[in-house]
Amino acid sequence: MTQYYFDHAATTPMRQEVAAAMLAVMTGGPGNPSSMHRYGRSARGHMNRARDTIASFIGAKPTELLFTSGGTESDNLAIIGGARAMKAKGKNHIITSAAEHHAVLHTCQSLESEGFELTVLPVDSSGQLSVDVVRDAMTDRTGLVSVMYANNEVGTVQPIVEIGELVQQHGALVHVDAVQALGSIPIHVQSMPVDLMSFSAHKINGPQGVGALYIASGSSVIPIVHGGSQERKRRAGTENVAGVVGFAAAVEAAAKEMSSHADRMEQLRQHWISLMNTVTDSRIVLNGHKTERLAHIVNLSFLDIDTETMLMNLDMAGIAASGGSACTSGSLERSHVLMAMGVEQERLMTAVRFSFGMGNTLEELSEAAQLIETIVRRVRK
């Protein structure tokens, strides 16, 4: 059976050149970047070159980039470390939005037990956060505002520059979860009003288990992992050298293809929406912002078919997609993002996220659409 992978927002297939770069490190001899001998110096050289590559891609200084185990750790370090640093300055108020990734929402909520005050702001029906809503929530105690760049479920892009300028004017830290945006939206952190920004390698055809956090020079972040003095004493633990090298290789490839990739994703997006309208007799609703959005994420509500039913049938047909949320104890958890957007119950209960990337073609989408047409007809009967 032919397999169709339309879940690139969850994780992406690794590029061959990324795997080759990692294999060269893993088979090139032992090396701890903290060791002083030649093996350690070699490992440290790999780390330095990778740091330079990724920092250049996002417009940061190499010293402002810290490597982590992935986007979740980067979010945790930014939020917990940043909030605690600001609390020491008398600012114990945190602001985020209801449509954030759970790595942000749950981390913010955990800090309430430490005496932090948390405000979770609503988003509009497109999933976008209003600058005016942020302004109204700001107080003289606000120390950290965390807003994602682009939503992982519906693709909506937030007005990061406007929000960042407002927050920094109030003397608070700005954290941006850019895990889903990296490689899809141009990012130049030094020209943006951002203090902290999170990234992950496996969203851009790199390895799982490695990420990065941008910490602007002068920004205060208290470490949350203690031990050695790695990463300029900001994140203890022996570095994942091969993973970091793979991350850099993925970034190099993404930089070369970014413009053509965006055009190709938009082409796939429009083709898929047209196909889905045809095979469902236009019984679909597109969720998210019409213009301010990522090209590769298409969140659709199949109005006659429950999400779980559709996902099971898609999987049996060889099509990998997502409900946009995690499965908990074997039952589908409805999208907290769509609930935050206030969509009606029918759209909430029938939403499926398709996300495209490397390897997907127009022909492949057309083949998959024929299978979905069969599913729709069978389930409706």
VEXKOLFI-787649 format. One record per residue (C-alpha): residue number from 1; residue in one letter; x, y, z. Coordinates in steps of 0.02 Angstrom, whole numbers, m for minus. Layout:
BEGIN
seq  type  c1  c2  c3
NUM  A  X  Y  Z
...
***
This chain:
BEGIN
seq  type  c1  c2  c3
1  M  0  0  0
2  T  64  172  m46
3  Q  98  283  105
4  Y  62  470  110
5  Y  146  572  246
6  F  47  733  275
7  D  99  767  455
8  H  256  873  437
9  A  198  992  574
10  A  221  847  696
11  T  393  798  634
12  T  484  799  468
13  P  585  665  377
14  M  771  688  400
15  R  873  745  250
16  Q  1005  626  188
17  E  1140  759  204
18  V  1089  786  386
19  A  1103  601  425
20  A  1272  596  336
21  A  1338  743  437
22  M  1282  663  599
23  L  1354  493  553
24  A  1523  572  517
25  V  1525  642  694
26  M  1462  483  776
27  T  1591  373  689
28  G  1733  498  695
29  G  1794  453  869
30  P  1745  502  1046
31  G  1744  683  1096
32  N  1674  784  1241
33  P  1673  971  1201
34  S  1726  1006  1380
35  S  1884  901  1368
36  M  2050  989  1339
37  H  2135  856  1231
38  R  2125  844  1042
39  Y  1966  740  1044
40  G  1880  870  1149
41  R  1945  1011  1040
42  S  1878  923  886
43  A  1705  906  965
44  R  1710  1087  1020
45  G  1754  1137  842
46  H  1599  1046  778
47  M  1493  1138  907
48  N  1566  1308  864
49  R  1541  1289  677
50  A  1362  1230  702
51  R  1325  1374  821
52  D  1395  1498  695
53  T  1287  1425  555
54  I  1123  1428  651
55  A  1156  1597  732
56  S  1190  1673  561
57  F  1027  1601  492
58  I  922  1684  628
59  G  1023  1845  636
60  A  1096  1814  809
61  K  1269  1821  885
62  P  1341  1646  915
63  T  1355  1688  1101
64  E  1167  1717  1106
65  L  1124  1540  1051
66  L  1106  1400  1178
67  F  1078  1218  1128
68  T  944  1112  1213
69  S  859  944  1193
70  G  718  1019  1089
71  G  579  1148  1079
72  T  498  1095  1243
73  E  657  1120  1344
74  S  690  1285  1255
75  D  516  1345  1302
76  N  537  1286  1481
77  L  705  1371  1502
78  A  645  1533  1425
79  I  485  1542  1528
80  I  544  1472  1695
81  G  717  1549  1687
82  G  654  1715  1621
83  A  508  1728  1742
84  R  615  1689  1893
85  A  743  1818  1840
86  M  608  1950  1823
87  K  527  1900  1989
88  A  691  1946  2073
89  K  660  2121  2003
90  G  485  2129  2076
91  K  392  2075  1920
92  N  293  1914  1948
93  H  158  1927  1813
94  I  160  1815  1659
95  I  54  1835  1503
96  T  23  1708  1366
97  S  m117  1660  1246
98  A  m244  1519  1252
99  A  m184  1453  1084
100  E  m4  1418  1135
101  H  79  1248  1125
102  H  62  1147  1285
103  A  250  1165  1312
104  V  212  1349  1345
105  L  39  1339  1425
106  H  81  1201  1548
107  T  247  1282  1593
108  C  163  1448  1629
109  Q  30  1361  1733
110  S  162  1268  1834
111  L  236  1434  1890
112  E  76  1484  1977
113  S  126  1366  2118
114  E  280  1476  2144
115  G  175  1630  2171
116  F  172  1695  1993
117  E  15  1778  1927
118  L  m38  1710  1757
119  T  m150  1791  1627
120  V  m204  1682  1480
121  L  m270  1794  1341
122  P  m405  1747  1215
123  V  m374  1741  1028
124  D  m497  1787  891
125  S  m590  1667  776
126  S  m438  1654  662
127  G  m322  1610  806
128  Q  m237  1779  811
129  L  m195  1877  968
130  S  m240  2062  967
131  V  m108  2189  1016
132  D  m244  2288  1106
133  V  m288  2135  1211
134  V  m105  2120  1263
135  R  m97  2305  1302
136  D  m249  2294  1416
137  A  m173  2147  1510
138  M  m5  2230  1544
139  T  31  2293  1720
140  D  182  2364  1808
141  R  211  2188  1878
142  T  218  2103  1707
143  G  388  2020  1687
144  L  365  1899  1541
145  V  252  1884  1390
146  S  258  1722  1289
147  V  176  1716  1117
148  M  210  1591  978
149  Y  263  1653  806
150  A  154  1532  706
151  N  26  1409  770
152  N  66  1225  749
153  E  m117  1173  729
154  V  m195  1303  614
155  G  m41  1396  550
156  T  m96  1570  605
157  V  48  1694  617
158  Q  47  1816  763
159  P  91  2003  755
160  I  254  1972  847
161  V  337  2138  805
162  E  192  2244  867
163  I  169  2139  1024
164  G  356  2136  1058
165  E  373  2325  1044
166  L  230  2350  1165
167  V  298  2226  1293
168  Q  475  2292  1289
169  Q  411  2469  1315
170  H  342  2406  1481
171  G  510  2331  1530
172  A  456  2149  1517
173  L  539  2003  1429
174  V  469  1942  1262
175  H  476  1755  1228
176  V  427  1686  1058
177  D  402  1501  1022
178  A  463  1494  842
179  V  472  1305  830
180  Q  345  1295  689
181  A  401  1455  604
182  L  586  1414  579
183  G  622  1383  397
184  S  452  1446  342
185  I  459  1630  394
186  P  615  1739  382
187  I  684  1768  557
188  H  812  1900  604
189  V  809  1914  793
190  Q  923  2065  809
191  S  801  2170  709
192  M  650  2105  807
193  P  586  2159  980
194  V  618  1985  1053
195  D  721  1933  1204
196  L  700  1745  1195
197  M  656  1631  1049
198  S  638  1441  1044
199  F  682  1323  901
200  S  683  1137  863
201  A  782  1040  733
202  H  655  905  690
203  K  532  1031  616
204  I  655  1074  475
205  N  710  898  423
206  G  840  885  559
207  P  858  762  703
208  Q  738  741  848
209  G  803  778  1022
210  V  897  940  986
211  G  841  1121  991
212  A  903  1294  1029
213  L  857  1449  1128
214  Y  904  1624  1076
215  I  942  1733  1226
216  A  971  1914  1178
217  S  1127  1994  1251
218  G  1083  2073  1418
219  S  928  1967  1446
220  S  916  1883  1615
221  V  878  1696  1620
222  I  909  1588  1773
223  P  968  1411  1729
224  I  847  1269  1767
225  V  969  1125  1734
226  H  1118  1121  1852
227  G  1284  1033  1843
228  G  1433  1080  1736
229  S  1474  1245  1653
230  Q  1420  1200  1476
231  E  1331  1325  1363
232  R  1410  1473  1453
233  K  1343  1407  1621
234  R  1164  1423  1561
235  R  1122  1240  1526
236  A  1223  1102  1609
237  G  1254  933  1529
238  T  1366  859  1396
239  E  1310  926  1228
240  N  1231  819  1092
241  V  1369  854  967
242  A  1303  746  825
243  G  1128  816  848
244  V  1190  995  847
245  V  1290  961  688
246  G  1133  886  610
247  F  1033  1040  661
248  A  1160  1151  573
249  A  1155  1044  416
250  A  965  1056  413
251  V  976  1245  433
252  E  1100  1258  289
253  A  983  1161  175
254  A  831  1263  231
255  A  922  1426  198
256  K  959  1375  18
257  E  780  1321  m18
258  M  678  1440  88
259  S  604  1544  m53
260  S  567  1399  m169
261  H  502  1296  m23
262  A  375  1430  22
263  D  313  1439  m158
264  R  298  1250  m169
265  M  203  1238  m4
266  E  80  1371  m61
267  Q  52  1274  m222
268  L  21  1113  m125
269  R  m94  1204  m5
270  Q  m206  1278  m140
271  H  m211  1113  m234
272  W  m261  1018  m77
273  I  m400  1138  m28
274  S  m469  1129  m206
275  L  m463  939  m203
276  M  m548  929  m33
277  N  m687  1044  m90
278  T  m716  931  m239
279  V  m716  763  m148
280  T  m828  825  m6
281  D  m949  928  m114
282  S  m882  1082  m23
283  R  m932  1013  148
284  I  m772  1076  229
285  V  m721  1230  327
286  L  m543  1299  330
287  N  m485  1341  506
288  G  m359  1481  537
289  H  m314  1650  466
290  K  m345  1676  281
291  T  m186  1775  245
292  E  m75  1782  400
293  R  m30  1598  405
294  L  99  1466  362
295  A  80  1390  190
296  H  113  1209  237
297  I  m23  1187  370
298  V  m203  1156  315
299  N  m329  1129  455
300  L  m497  1072  386
301  S  m662  1025  468
302  F  m751  885  374
303  L  m924  936  431
304  D  m1006  764  417
305  I  m866  658  488
306  D  m799  652  667
307  T  m611  682  684
308  E  m574  513  760
309  T  m673  422  624
310  M  m583  518  488
311  L  m410  490  562
312  M  m440  303  580
313  N  m498  289  400
314  L  m353  397  338
315  D  m229  286  428
316  M  m305  127  356
317  A  m291  207  183
318  G  m106  246  212
319  I  m128  433  242
320  A  m42  509  395
321  A  m129  664  462
322  S  m170  733  634
323  G  m312  795  742
324  G  m197  936  792
325  S  m187  873  971
326  A  m122  727  1071
327  C  m209  563  1106
328  T  m235  539  1292
329  S  m272  367  1362
330  G  m329  307  1193
331  S  m461  441  1166
332  L  m441  592  1054
333  E  m419  756  1147
334  R  m508  896  1055
335  S  m401  1041  997
336  H  m376  1172  1133
337  V  m326  1292  993
338  L  m492  1276  903
339  M  m582  1291  1070
340  A  m485  1451  1105
341  M  m539  1514  934
342  G  m720  1485  984
343  V  m766  1381  833
344  E  m937  1300  835
345  Q  m952  1122  900
346  E  m971  1042  728
347  R  m807  1116  668
348  L  m719  1072  830
349  M  m773  890  823
350  T  m728  864  639
351  A  m559  951  621
352  V  m407  869  540
353  R  m236  946  514
354  F  m139  908  355
355  S  38  976  344
356  F  155  961  198
357  G  341  966  169
358  M  492  885  88
359  G  443  744  m29
360  N  261  790  m54
361  T  203  820  m234
362  L  47  878  m325
363  E  27  703  m398
364  E  37  626  m225
365  L  m98  743  m159
366  S  m211  699  m305
367  E  m191  513  m271
368  A  m229  537  m86
369  A  m381  642  m127
370  Q  m457  496  m223
371  L  m439  388  m69
372  I  m520  522  39
373  E  m665  534  m83
374  T  m696  349  m56
375  I  m687  371  133
376  V  m808  518  131
377  R  m936  424  26
378  R  m922  267  134
379  V  m937  358  300
380  R  m1081  467  243
381  K  m1180  313  193
***
